[in-house]
Every structure is written in C-alpha cells, then in structure tokens.
Amino acid sequence: MDQFDHILNWKLKQGSHTFPGKDGGTCINEAAIVAAGFPYQPVRSVEDMPACFSRPICRLAMQLNDEASDEERQHLLPFVSRLACADTPQVERERAVYIATRMRWRLPLREGMAVLEGALAIGRQADVVTSGDVRTRLDALQQKASKPTSVDEYPLFAKIHGWLVGIY
C-alpha cells in the first residue's frame, strides 16, 4: 500500500470536480471510484458513491480530504483503493459509531488517518486491487482530460472554504 503515494501521478484536491485535469486532480472519493473500476463521476456527498462503498468510511475520507492542506492531502493516496468495502447495515453502524467516538473537529490529519485505518479494520475489506491496476485506471482517466488542471465543481465555494479553513 505504501507504494501508491510514490507511483501514482495523481493529486488529491479539496472538493468535488466535474472532471480531473491532466494533473489527475480529484478528491479521494472520486479517485476511489475510478480505482475500483467505475467510470468517473463527481462526488458531492457520500450518497453519490456506488453501493459497494462504505458510507461512514467515505464520509470520514471526505472530511479528512477537505480539511487537509494541499500537501497533507497527498498522504491519503494509499487509502484510494480501500474505500470500496461496504458491509452489512450492522457493520456500517459499528463503523459509524467507531468514527463518531474518535473524531473531533479539526483533528490533525495523522490522527484522522489513524481513525480511518481503525474503521477500515472493522468488517469486510475492499477487494485487493493491485497498484498496477489502479495506476492504469487513473492514467487512462488523465489521458481523457482536456485541461491541464481539474476544475472545481463549485470554484467560488472552494475558494471561500479555503479562506475560512485558513482562518481557523
């Protein structure tokens, strides 16, 4: 798993994106959809994720992705291939409780990643996807990009959010 952050020519970005640019910029959940073999789609909420993705885990991944700095966010790349792990309603509730009892607002990214790791250890694990498969899928998407960088779906909102996060 550690090799993902070294081999992927992909940049995780804050917010939802209509389509990635040649830089591969998307949020963690948008990248996870492609890594799992689905066609690209913007993710505005976890409800936009395919059914095989755990809602509590994707919600946490989205929170960590959007609260992290541009540099910190790249540490989430190894999780891209692990989010397609939906389980029974009981297991999903257990994951949600686990996350809720450990998270607080503006938790440092490393601590949030530890919570994500713990939640991923509960229940079904995602099917193993090789780093080669992930790279091939993400590279193919980048080749389809017509712009050099990804376009935020709501650029004004992303800018205001960035300002507010910088204040606190």
N, C-alpha and C positions, 0 to 999 in steps of 0.2 A: 504494500500500500504506500510506503514512503516514496516509492519511485514515481508516483503520479505527479507530485509537485515539481519534479525535475523533467519529466518527459512531455508534459502537456504544454503546448503553445497556446494557452488559454488564460484569459484574465477574468477573474470574477469581479463583478461590478455590483454596485448598490442598485436596488430597484428592479423593475420589470423592463424588458426590452422588446421592441417589436421584432427585431431580428439582429443577430450578432453581426458585428463587422468583421473585417479580416483579422482584427486583434482577438477575435473569439470572445468578446466581452458579453457576459450574461450573469445573472445571479446564479447561486449554487443550484437552486431547484431547476432552472431552465437547462443548465448543463447536465444535471442528473437525468432529466427526461431523455436527452439525446444519448447519454452514456448507456441508458437502459435499452436503447434501440427504438425509441419512439421518434416520430417527426418533431421538429422544433415547434414550440408554442410558447408565447409569453405567459408568465405566471404572475398574476396579480394577487392571488391568495392561494392557500393550500388546496382549496376546493378545485382549483384549475389542474391539479396534478392527476395523472392516471390513477385508477383504483388500487394498483399494486404498490403505491407509495404510502407509507405511514404518515397520517396527518399530524400527530403530535411531533414526530421527529422532523418532518418537513417544516412545520411551524417554527420549531426551535432553530433549524438550519437557516430559515429566512431571517429570523431575528438576529442571529449571530452575523449573518452576511450583511444585513443592512446597518447594524450598529458598528461594525468594524471599520477601521481605516482602510484605505486602498491597499496599503502594504500588508496589514494584518490579514485582510480577507483572503489573501492567496494561501494562507495556512489551512483553509477549509477545502482546498482541492482534493486531498486524499479521501474526503467523505463523499465526493460526487458519485462514486459507483456503489455506495452503500445505502442509499435512501429508499430504494425500491424493496421495502421489507414489510409491507402491511401484513398484519396478522389478524387474529380473531378480535371481536369487539372487546373482550375481556383483557387481552394483552394490550390493545391500544389504550384502554383506560389505565392499565397499570403503567404504561409508558408516560401517559399524560400526568398521572399523579407523581411519578418519579421526577419528571421535569419540573412540575409546579412547586414541589417541595425543595428544590435545589436552586432554582433560578431567582434572581432579583434584577431589578432594573439596572442597566449599565454594568453588568458583571464583566470583569476583564475577559477578553477573548479566550485565553488559555483555560480559565475556569469554566467558561461556557462550553468549550470543546470537550472538557472532561465530563460535563453533564451529558453532552451529545453522545460521547463514547459509552457512558453508562446506559443511556436509553437504548442505544443500538444493541447492547448486550442482552436486552430483555426480548424474549420471543424469537420469532423467525429472523434469520439473517438473509440479507439480499443474496440472490444468486451470484455466483462468482463470475465476474466479468474481467477478462484479462486486460492489462494495461494496453496491450496492442489493439484490442477491440475498441476500447474507449478512445484511444488516440485516433484510430481510423474513422470512427463515427464523428468525433469532434472536428477532425481535419476536413472531412467531407463537407460538413456544415460551413466551415470557414471558406472553403472554395466557392461556395454558392453566394457568399457575401458580395454586395456591390459597393459597399462603403468601407473606408479604411477602419473606422471605429463603429462600435454598436451605437444604436440610437435609443436613448431612454424613452420609454413609452410616455412618460409624463415628465418632460425635462424641467419644467418650472417647479413642479413638486419636488423633484430630486434635488434641485439647487437649494430650495428653501429648507428642505430636510437637512441637507449638508450644512447649511449655516447654523441651524438650530442645534445639531449634534455638536458642532464646534464650540458653541456657547457653553454647553454643559459638559 
